[in-house]
């Protein structure tokens, strides 16, 4: 395909792409979701399946998705349109862009609600709500927050306004710079917390829990969850990484860049696990406590630490920031599309799209309180949104991307764009995208869902 230009601008360097993509990848998925689904799915064996999914499916699909974006240089919907034309492919493949847009709406609608919890916790921490906390009082504070729909709505609203504000300004201004300071800071605090966790008596038990592989605990559903999480945590399968790839300079190597992002993302998830589970085991908490795990363990740790109030406040601030840098990548694909195809200004597009997503978020809010008993397929609204997006739509999107790049596109066009230095690595990648990723995802989806 002839060289395309992005109307939204480009990242100023390969590093800024890495930063932005890492900002997208590292978020609630790493710090909030990974620990709690690991707890729910029995630990070690689940972690191993998740790591395998990252290596043989996530990384190859991420390379494919970035490549599509950089070839098309537009929003995922239009990039897929353009590629379908250019490659003489069936119209069907354009659906990858549209499906991604739907996933983005649904994910951001609940993501913002959870990010709102971390906003609430910044103030609870700073106000000393957790001074002298016990396992019980921490549980009560969390329960009170979830039981209060007005409060949840308030925090959700604030988070959506922040997200829209940044997307409206364009990704170049503001975000690039702040991520480069805040992400390392978040990592630093996690390492400080890791130091604390290692000093607790539960560390050995936690380490065993995370890294000893008891395969009897693996079920078809937990494999679906591990695979889904690999997509979720790497921001794959819905166009976020395709949109970011569209702004990536031509000179950067896709393979190396993607490896860096995936490494950082995985590292942060594992460190988060090593921080949270020692606290769980030292305090007799429940590893399978579900979505509240992060919010019920860390305040306990902070309350027992010197200067815990300061660290705790800073920690939840950084979690909120990590969530924000992911949230903007959920909004960017659709906003970019509205700017390109509907002739809207960025501000108008971000506002309208933001309002729709904000409204959808109300369903998630109510599923924690007033509608907690309203269940479809035995799941609350939040659980359904989470399951549908992470465990079905993202893997399906990734599957289609892998097939499109591996089988539908002209071989030479792909090779020219991916351009790996080592022919061996290129062949490994090609084999993974063509065969391993599609087959593995298809098997897991079919098995897990039936
Ligand atoms: N990767 C983000 C996280 O782990 C979530 C996300 C999913 C962002 C899909 C963009 C697209 O928190």
Boltz pocket constraint, residues with backbone or C-beta under 6 A from the ligand:
constraints:
  - pocket:
      binder: B
      contacts: [[A, 24], [A, 25], [A, 26], [A, 27], [A, 28], [A, 29], [A, 30], [A, 107], [A, 231], [A, 232], [A, 233], [A, 234], [A, 235], [A, 236], [A, 238], [A, 240], [A, 326], [A, 327], [A, 329], [A, 330]]
      max_distance: 6.0
